Structure formats: C-alpha cells, structure tokens
Amino acid sequence: MTARHILSGRADALADPTATSAGDQAFDDSGFVRPREPWDPDDDAFDGEQLDREERAALRRVSGLSTELEDVTEVEYRQLRLERVVLAAVWSEGTADDAENSLRELAALAETAGSEVLAGVVQRRATPDPATYLGKGKAAELRDIVIAEGADTVVCDTELAPSQRRALEDVVKVKVIDRTALILDIFAQHAKSREGKAQVELAQLQYLLPRLRGWGESMSRQAGGQAAGGQGMGSRGPGETKIELDRRRINTRIARLRREIKEMKTVRDTKRGSRRANAVPSVAIAGYTNAGKSSILNRLTGAGVLVENQLFATLDPTVRRAETPDGRMYTLTDTVGFVRQLPHQLVEAFRSTLEEVADADLLLHVVDGSHPDPEGQVSAVRAVLADVDATDVKEVIVINKADLADPEVIARLRRHEQHSIVVSARTGAGLDELRALIAAELPQPDIDVDVLVPYDRGDLVSRIHETGEVLASEHVADGTRLTARVGPDLADHLTAFRA
C-alpha cells in the first residue's frame, strides 16, 4: 500500500459509508454515524481492542509541514546551507491530533536547527518496530519518498535505539537522526556561556557513546597482529581498535566536563547563598519552550534578554533584580525551556542550572495559551520539574499570549488550574495583576521592629527598605528612627538598635 496524506483517510471514510475510522465508527446509508455494536464476551472472534487494520497499514502524509521559502530573494542563499529533511513518526497512542501536533513540533525543531522540511509521514502501529522503527515495508516506502523529495536526512520523532538507526539508514540510504539528536544540535547552536557549552557537550557525548559506529575495516582493525594489521615485524601486539580508542577518549572527556561543571556549580551556589544571606526572595520563570518566558522577564525587569519566535532561544539562565509595587526587592530568573521527551542527558547535564527553580520561593509556570495542546505543555514541564525535585515550590500558572489565544481555551485552562493568571507579554495586558500577585505570594516580613539606626549604619537602613516593609521613618539627632516589618535574619541584626 502506498503512502497517503493523513487527511485523505478521513475524506475516504466520508466517501465510503461502510468504511471505519480510527475510532472504529461506521456510517449508515444516510451518512450518520452507526452506533458501535456492544462487545459480546462470549464471542470467540473478539481478541481485545485493536488498532484499525487500515490505519495500521497506512503510512500517512501530514500536510502543512514544509518550511520551504517562497520569497525567491532569500532562497538562493538558504538552499546552499539547509539540509532537506523528511520527518517520520509512529503513532501508537493518543488521537490523530496528538500525533499531528507532535510532528508539527518536530518540524519546528528541525527548522530551528537549520533545515528545510519537505514532508512528514506517520505510521499507525501498536509499538515501533524493533528493527527499523517503521517496519520493513514502510521503511521502503519512506525511501521512495526521500528519493522523490530529494531529501538528504530523515528525522524520527522519538529516540531511536542504535540498532534501529543503523537498520533504517541501511534502507533509506540517507542520514537518519532522532528527536534527541535534533534537540542536542539546537542546544549546541544556542549555548553561549562557558557553563552552557560544557553542559551541552556533556549531554552530546553521553548520547554519542553507545552509538559509535565503525565505518569499514579502519574502525575495527587492531593496531597489532600480523593477521589484523598485515604490517609484519614490530607491529604485533594486543592493540586497540579504533572504536575502543574513541570510546576511551569520550569517557575521559566526560569525566573532565563533569569536574568543570561541578566547579561552576560552586560559583552559582555561592551567589545563591549570598542572596539568601541578604534575605532576597527569588522568583523562577519556567515553562515550555517558546511560551514567552523571556518576554515576560523583559516586561517585568527591562532586562533586554534575547526574544525570538523560535524554540530554545534561551539556554543560559538570566538572573535580574526586580521590585514589587510596595518596594520590596526580589530576583527573577529566566530558565531554559522544556519540551516533550526532553532528552534525559540534557536534564542531567543542566541539573545545576535547573536547581535555580528548585531553590526559588515562587515559580511562574508560563504556558502558551495559543498552542494547540497547552495541557500537554503543562504536563511535560511538570514531568521535568519532578526530575529536578522542584515540585514543592509554590506554583502560579501564567497563561501567556492572551491576545492570540482562543477565549474558550483560556477558560478551560483556568478551570483546570485554579492558581492561574492570564497575561500578554506582547501587549502588556495583565502584567500589573501579575506584579501584584508576585508581591502577594512572596514571603512576607512578619517581625515588627522599632529601631534607631545610627547614621554610620546606612547599610542596615538600605536593607530594611529593600527587604522589609517600612511603616514609619524619621530622622533624629542620633540617627534614623524606623518602624518596620522585617524578616527573621534582619531582625537579629537590628536587636542592638531597638529604640
């Protein structure tokens, strides 16, 4: 059976009233849905819920994934550097819309990495084929699509086992990469800081280590031995194959990167400890990639962080100082965005960075209200937060892009997430309410003090204004008389100055 467009299956079902859809529904002569016949437990022919036979056999094309430019003034340059890719996915659970959304996200990832998406196909299977991912016959059909489109790369929507990748490459005759390798490539392009580059390199090497592949005899031949090397006297010995040598070098590099990241973590912990010592509350911004986290940071602090409409534009965390409407200081941290099936190598490599979220007093979980599946975004982010032990942080769902979102979707999200707020970073709508909410949710100073601070201790007066709530202030001959509400740490420092 040849590959077909994913939407054509629905059209065929409407044209043929007796055909069944993916939901196992049929149509009667009048065109209405025929009710499903109840399951008879005594029917020996029934052997459990199965995927529709036609859906299982089809390798279905997904429309609207091409990122080819139509402006001829740009095409000439971009065609010289962009890879031409075909996407492939196995749909084993969920709805057809879920499968399409996942493939469209893969297309956005591929475009962000610098490629031109030509086509995408989905294979309906209970589980991916352990040999070639799609199955032998569908892999051959994919090869025909690759030839027809003139593609030079195939990108699969899940992480492939090393054997699956090799077997599929042998069939399609072009380079095959999986979702994990694609995300790692994007991270490598966008990492700017020394720590970010080290974290990405560590994740890439951990991914590469079990996937080393020998190309020809040069990779498997040992350095010593007459039979292996054929070099005669002076060349005999146990030797070491090229793959073994590469594996040893990668392990050595991984150990060195882990040491460097551990040293960088010490610097980050020192800065975080300094903020803790000064009783400065912290707010972390987390969420799905391209949900608008950096835009919200810029709106709240004027940080001027890079904002682009692409996936993983932010990799290096940014910490900025902000102020509540009542004058209290706090820090706002912009973190790396998450995505479905985020590679576990990246979660481990970026653990020291993601600890900023776990140590925060408040988490702003930004959700793209205009996305086709915002609930799926929320679930994916919370799964990663659970991996870094950040589930105990007080969370506020910030539904962004309200100017583009469907009001019904926003209403549905607010019903499901009781502690939520709707904003638009582009228009500024709802940001004043967000500032007020942050002020209300941050730890409040709860110890009343009445102190007379000498004029030579201006540092204490500054801390009271920054981290506490000043109720009354008066300058007298001996110093500054303050009635304020402060936190426990600052109250201990002010004990000697009580009036």
N, C-alpha and C positions, 0 to 999 in steps of 0.2 A: 504494500500500500504506500502510495507516495505521501510526502509531507503536505499538509494543508494549513490554511490560515486558521488561526484559533477561533475567529468569529464565524468562519464558514460553517463550522459544525452546528452552531445554533440556527443558522439560516436553513441548513439541510433538515434540521429537526422540524422546523416550522413548515417546510415544503412537504415533508412526508409525515402525515398524521400518525402513522404507525411506528415511527422511529422513537427511540428512547433517548433522553438526555442524560447528562452526568448525574442528575439527581434521581434517575430511574423513573421519570414520569413519561406518560404517553398521552397522545391526543386522540379524541374520538372523531367521528365523521364531521361534526360541526366545528371542529377546531379548538374545542375546550379540553382542558386537562382531564384525562381519565383518572379516577381515583386509584391509588395503588391497592392491589389485592392483598388482603391480610395474609400474614405468614401462617402456614399450616405446619405445626411442629411434627405432624405425622408424615409430612411429605418427604420421602426419601431423596427426591431430586434436589432439595434445598441443602446447600452445604455452607451456609454462612453468608454474611453481607460481602458482596464482591464489587470490584470496580466494573463499570460498564465495559462490555467487551470492545465496543467500537472506540471508546475513549482510550482504553489500554493499548490499542493497536495503532493509534494515531500519533504522529509526530507533528504537532500543531504549530503553525507560524503565528507569532504575535506581532500585530501591526503597530505602527507608530513609534518604533524604536530607533529608526535611522536618525543619526545626528549629522548627516552629510549637509554641508553648507550649500545654500542656493545662490548666495552672493558671489558671482564669479570673480570679484576683485580680491576675495580672500582665499579662494580655493587653490589657486596656483601654488601659494606658499605652503598652506597647511597639508596638501596632499604629499608634499615631499617628506614630511616627518611623522604623519599619523599612521598608526597601524590600522589595518582594516579587519574588523573582528565580527564574528558571528557568535551569538550567545546561545547557550544550551542549558536547559533545566529539566529536572524530573519533578513532576507534580505528584506527590504521594499522599498528601493530607491537606485539609482545608478546602476552600472553594476555588473556583476558577479565577475569581477576582484576586484572591490572595496570591495565586501563582503569577498572575499578570503583574501585580504590584511589586512582587519580589524581583521579577525580571526587569521591570522598568527601573527599579532602584539599581540593579546591576548595570543597566545601560548608562545611568547617571555616573556610577562609579567608573565605568570604562571610559566615558567621555572626560571625566575629571583627570584620569590617568594619562590622557592624551591619545585617544584613539577615535576612530570613526566606526560607529555601529552600523552594520549593514542589514542585519536580520537577527531574529531571535526565534528559537523553537522550544516547545515544551512537550515532553513525553509523559503520558499518563501511565504510571506504574505504581504497584503497591510499595516496592522498595527499589532503590537504584541497583542496576546490575553490578554484581561484584567484580566483573571482569572489565567491561567497557563503559560503565556508568549508564549508558542509554540502552544497551543491548546490541548484539551484533548487527542485526538488520537495520536498526535505526541509526547506528553509528555509520553504516554505509550510506544511508540517506543523507546524513549530515555531511559526509564527504562530498556528495553530489552538490549540496547547497553551497559548500565552501568553494567548490570549483566554479559554480555558476555565478556566485557573487564576486569572485576574485579576492577572497579573504586570505589573510596570512596568519590569523590567530583565531583560536576557539577559546571562549571563556565560559567555564561552567559555574553554575550558581551555588554550589556547595563545595566544601573542601574535599578534594579527591585523595584517595589513597595513592601512594606512589605507583602501585601496580596498575590502578585504573588509569592514571595519567599516561603511563607508558603505552598501555594497550590502546587507548583512544588515539594517541599520537600515531601509532602504527597504522591505524585505519584511515584517519583523516589526512595524514601526510603533511600536517602543518603543526605549528607550536600550539600546545594546549596548556592553559593555566586555569587555576581555580579562583574562587572568590577570595580566599585568604591571601594568595599571592598578589592579587589585584589591590587589595586594601594595603598590604605591606608596601607595594610600589608607590601608592599615593602618599603614604606616611613618609617614605624616603624622599619624595619630591618636596614635601612641605616642611619638614623639620628644619629649623633654623638655629636653635640654641645648641650648645655643646651637649647638654644633657639629653635633649630631644633626639639628636643624631645618634648618640650612644644607645638610647633605648630602642630606636628603630633598627639599628644594626644588630643588636642582640636578638630582637624578635625575628629578623630575617635569617640569621644564622641558625637559630633554633628550628625554624621551618625548613631550612635547606638541608640540615644534617641528615635526616633519614631519607632524603630524596636525591642524594648524589647518584649520578648515573654514569656508567662507563661508555664512552663512545669509541668503539674499536679496540684493538689489541693494546694500544698505548696505555689505557687506563687499567687494564687487568694484568699486564705483564710485570713480573717481578724484576728487580734490578739485578739479582744474582742468579746463577744456574745456567749451565750450557743449553739445556733444553728451552728455557724460557727466554734468555737473552740472546743466545747464539753468539756471544762475544768471545768465547774461549777463555784462555788463562787470564787470571786476575779479575775476572768478573763474577766468579762463583760465590755463592753465599745465600743466606736465607732471604735477604732483600725485603722490600716493602712495596706493595702495589701502589699505583698512583691514587686510587680511591682511598686506601688506608692512610696515605700521606696527607691527602686533603682533609680527611676526617680528623686526623690528629691536629692539624693546624687550626681547623674550625673550633675544636674543643679548647685549644689554647687561647684563641681569641675570645671565646665566650667567657672563659674564666677571667680574662683581663677586663672585659667590659663590665662584668658583674662587680669587680673590685672598684672600678671607676664610678659606676652608678651608686655604689654604697657610699663612697666618699662624697659625691654630690648630694646624696640624701642627708648627710650630716650637716652640710651648709643649709639646706632647706629646713631641717629640724631646728637649727639654731635660730633662724629668722622667725620661724613659727613660735618658738619658745619665747623670743623677745616680745612678740606681740601679746602672747599670753601673760607675760610678766607685767606688761603695761595695761592689762585688762581691756584690750581692744577686741570687741566682738568680731566674728568673721562670718561672712555670708558666701556660700559657694553657688555658682551657676553651673548646672549640669543639664544634660538633655541629649536628644537625638541630633545627629549631625545636620547642619543647615536648618536648624529650628529657629535661629535668630538669637543665640546666646550672646555673641559679641556685639550685636546691635543694641541689645538691652544694656550691656555693660557700658557702651559708649553713651547711651542716653542717661544713665544714672550717674556716671562719673566724668564724662567728657574725656575718656581715656584715649580715643583716637586709634583703637585697635583695628587691624585689617578686617574689613567686612566684604565678603564676596558671595555671590549666589552659586556656590559650589560646595561639594562635600569635603569635609575635613580641611577647611580653610584655616582653622586654628588647631595647632598641635601643642605649642608651648604655652603653659599656663601663665596668665597675666593676673597680677595682684594689684589692685588700685584702692586708694583711700576714698571713702565716701562719708557723707554726713546725713543723719536723719533730720526730718523737719524740725525737731526740737533741739538740734545742735549736737547730738552725740555722734562720736566718730566710730566708724567700723570699716573693715576691709571687705572688698568684693573680689572674688576670684573667678576668672573665666577658665574653664577646663576644656579638655579635648572632647569632641562629640562622640557619641556612641552610634552603633549601627547593629542591625540584626546579624547574628552569627559573627560577632566581633571575635577575631582570632584570639585564642587563649594565650598565644605567645605575646600578643600586644598587651593584654590585661596584666600579665606577669611583668613585662618589661616596664610598663607605665604605672606599676603599683605605687611607687614612691610619689609620683605626681598625683595620682588619684587619692592619695591619703589626705590631700587638701580638703576633699569632700568629706571624708570620714571624721576629720577634726573640726568641721565647721559647726557653728551654733545654729545655722539655718541653711536649708537647701532650697534654692529656687530651681525647680524642675521645669524647664522650658519645653513646651510641646507646640509643634506646628499645627495650628488649627485648620490650615488649608490642605493638609496632607490627606490622601485617600484613606489611610488607616492610622489615625492618631492613637487609638487604643493600643495597636501593635507597637507603636513607638514607645509608649509608656511602659509596656511590659518588657521590651528589650532593654531599656535603660535601667529598670529596677533589677533585672537579672544581673547586669554588670555591677551595679551598686552592691548587690548581695555578695558578689565575689570579693569585693574590697572591704567588706564589713562596714558599710555605710548606711545600713538600713535603720539604725537607731536615731539618725539625725532628723530633726523636725523638718517636714517637707511641705512646700507650697507649690501647687501646680500652676504654672504661668502659661496660659493659653495665648500664644503669640499669633501674629498675622491675622488679627480680627478683621482687618479691612478686606481680606481676601477669602476668609472662611465662610462656610455656609452657616447661617444662624442656627439651623437645626442641629448641626454637628456640635456647635459650641454648647447648645442647651443640653445635648446628650452627654458631653464631657463633664459639664458642671453637675449633672445629676449623679454621675458615677464618682466624681472626685469632689467631695464636699468642701475640702480646703483648697479652693482654686480662685483664680482671678483672671480676667480677660484683658489683654493689652494689645497694642500695635506699636512695635518699635519704629515703624516707618512713619506713622502719622503722629505718634506721641499719645494716642488715646489710652487712658487707663494707667499711665505711668505715675501720676500723682497718687492714685489709690495704691499703687504698688509700693511707693515710698512710705506711705502711712502704714501699710501692712508690715513692711520690714521693721519699722520702728516699734510696732506693737508686739512683734514676735521675738525680737532680740531680747536677751537677758536684761532685766530692768535693775538699776541700782536700788537697793532696798534698805540701806542703813542711813538714818538721819544723823547728820553731824552739824555742830555749831562750833566753828574754829576761828582762831585769829592767827593768820599765817603771816610771818614777818616778810618784809619787802625783799629780803635777800633769798627767799624761797619761792621765787616766781614759778619754778618748775612744778611745784605742787598745785599752785593756783591754775596753771595751764592744764594739768591732768584732771583737776576737778571739772573744768569747763569741757574737756574733751570726752571724758568717760562717765561723768556724773551728770546730775541734774541740779543746776544752781537755782535755789529758791529765792535767795536774797544776797546782795553784795553791798559792802560799804567800806570805804577807805577811811581808816582812822590813823592816829598818830603812830601807833606801834605796828601797823601792818594792814592787811586786808581781812575784814570780818566777813565770813561766808557762812550762810546757812544752806546746806545742800544735802542731796541724797546720793550716796556713792556705793560702790561695791565693797566686798569684804577686804580685798587686798589694799585698796587705797585707804579704807577706814583705819587699818592697822598703822599705816604711815602717818596718819593725822592725829593719832592718840595724844602725842606730846603737845599738840597745839589747840586742844579743846579749850573753848572760852569758859 
